[in-house]
């Protein structure tokens, strides 16, 4: 199927649906209707697993590492700072 640039601007979603259905869509330009582009379905690279959000799984795994297995609980005074810093009688100097 051929479509002009004006038709593509007006009916892009329809043209994409036709391409996804297997039809070749060629975009033309000017009075001579010179072919300039083709709409084809995207074929993802099979070497990368892609999550539902579109990002490769484990994108920064090598840089980040796996992290600690367990994070130790906070001390009582540290926990008070998280919950309400105004309750601490003598807050550390870094919180001022």
C-alpha positions in Angstrom: 0.0 0.0 0.0 1.2 3.5 -0.8 0.3 6.6 1.3 1.2 10.3 0.9 2.8 12.2 3.7 -0.5 14.0 4.3 -2.4 10.7 4.6 0.3 9.5 7.0 -0.1 12.5 9.2 -3.9 12.1 9.2 -4.1 8.3 9.5 -0.9 7.2 11.1 -2.5 4.8 13.6 -4.4 3.1 10.8 -1.2 2.8 8.6 0.7 1.3 11.6 -2.2 -1.2 12.2 -1.9 -2.3 8.5 1.9 -2.7 8.8 1.4 -4.8 12.0 -1.1 -7.0 10.1 1.7 -7.7 7.6 1.0 -5.2 4.8 3.9 -3.2 3.5 3.2 0.6 3.8 5.3 2.9 1.6 5.2 6.7 2.3 5.5 8.9 -0.8 6.5 12.6 -1.1 5.6 15.3 -3.6 3.6 15.4 -6.8 5.7 12.6 -8.3 4.9 10.5 -5.3 8.5 9.5 -4.8 8.8 6.7 -2.2 10.7 8.0 0.8 10.0 5.7 3.8 8.5 2.4 4.7 6.4 1.5 7.8 7.3 -2.0 9.1 6.7 -3.7 12.4 9.4 -3.4 15.0 11.4 -6.6 15.6 13.1 -6.5 19.0 16.6 -7.8 19.4 16.3 -11.3 20.7 19.6 -11.1 22.5 18.1 -8.9 25.2 15.2 -9.7 27.4 12.8 -6.8 27.7 10.5 -6.2 30.6 7.0 -5.0 30.3 8.2 -1.4 30.9 10.5 -1.6 27.9 13.8 -1.6 29.8 16.3 -4.5 29.5 16.3 -6.7 32.6 19.5 -6.3 34.7 20.5 -3.2 32.9 22.9 -2.0 35.6 23.5 -5.3 37.3 27.3 -5.3 36.7 27.7 -1.7 38.0 25.4 -2.0 41.0 26.1 -5.5 42.3 23.5 -7.5 44.2 23.5 -5.4 47.4 23.4 -6.7 50.9 21.4 -9.7 51.9 20.1 -8.0 55.0 20.1 -4.5 56.3 20.6 -4.3 60.1 17.9 -2.5 62.1 18.4 1.2 63.1 19.4 2.1 66.6 16.7 3.8 68.8 18.1 7.3 68.4 18.4 6.9 64.6 14.9 5.6 64.4 13.6 8.6 66.3 15.3 10.9 63.8 13.4 9.1 61.0 10.1 9.2 62.8 10.3 12.8 64.2 13.5 14.7 64.5 11.9 17.3 66.9 11.6 14.5 69.6 15.4 14.1 69.8 16.8 16.1 72.7 20.3 16.6 71.2 20.2 16.0 67.4 23.5 15.3 65.7 25.3 18.3 64.2 24.7 17.1 60.6 21.0 17.6 61.0 21.2 21.3 61.8 
